[in-house]
Amino acid sequence: MSFFGRMFGRKDGGGETPDFEAFLEASLEGLRLQASAHQGTWRLGEEERRDLSQDTGELVFIFPDQARRGPSGAHCRLVLR
């Protein structure tokens, strides 16, 4: 059986291989960690408003307590009031 067949193929006819299930769970945990870090950094869910300029691709988050700008080249600007 090929490498991809061993990695992604079905062994028992009804489920994924143990290797694939472990790979999938590790991938999901990595995604959870990244999402949590971004939520903390960008304060996602705390904004009063979000605006997107379709002309420039700039995403603006509006917060009630302060003003700061996102990193250069990120096409994201934070406006905290």
C-alpha positions in Angstrom: 0.0 0.0 0.0 1.3 3.5 -0.8 2.2 6.1 1.8 -0.9 8.1 1.2 -3.0 4.9 1.3 -1.5 4.0 4.7 -1.9 7.6 6.0 -5.4 8.4 4.7 -6.9 5.1 3.8 -9.6 3.2 5.7 -8.4 0.2 7.6 -11.7 -1.3 8.8 -14.0 -0.1 6.0 -15.8 2.4 8.3 -13.4 4.8 9.9 -10.2 6.6 9.5 -6.8 5.2 10.3 -5.4 5.8 13.8 -2.6 7.8 12.2 -5.0 10.1 10.4 -7.2 10.5 13.5 -4.1 11.5 15.5 -3.0 13.9 12.7 -6.5 15.5 12.6 -6.7 15.9 16.4 -3.2 17.5 16.5 -4.2 19.8 13.6 -7.4 20.9 15.4 -5.6 21.5 18.6 -3.0 23.7 16.8 -5.9 25.7 15.2 -7.6 26.1 18.6 -4.3 27.5 20.1 -3.9 29.9 17.2 -7.5 31.1 17.3 -7.2 31.6 21.1 -4.0 33.6 20.7 -5.5 35.8 18.0 -8.7 36.3 20.0 -6.5 37.6 22.9 -4.3 39.8 20.8 -7.0 41.3 18.6 -9.7 41.3 21.4 -12.1 39.6 19.0 -15.6 39.6 20.3 -15.1 42.8 22.3 -15.3 45.3 19.4 -18.3 47.6 19.1 -18.2 47.5 15.3 -16.2 46.0 12.4 -15.8 47.7 9.0 -14.3 46.4 5.8 -13.1 48.6 3.0 -13.5 46.5 -0.2 -11.5 49.0 -2.1 -8.3 48.7 0.1 -9.0 45.4 1.9 -8.6 47.2 5.2 -10.5 45.6 8.1 -11.2 48.1 11.0 -12.2 47.0 14.5 -13.8 49.8 16.6 -13.4 49.5 20.4 -14.7 51.8 23.1 -11.6 52.4 25.2 -8.5 53.3 23.1 -6.9 53.7 19.7 -4.1 51.7 18.1 -3.2 50.7 14.6 -2.4 47.1 13.5 1.0 46.1 12.2 2.2 47.5 9.0 1.1 45.5 6.0 -1.5 43.6 8.0 -4.4 45.4 6.2 -6.0 45.6 9.6 -6.5 48.7 11.7 -7.8 48.9 15.2 -9.7 52.0 16.3 -10.3 52.0 20.0 -12.4 54.9 21.3 
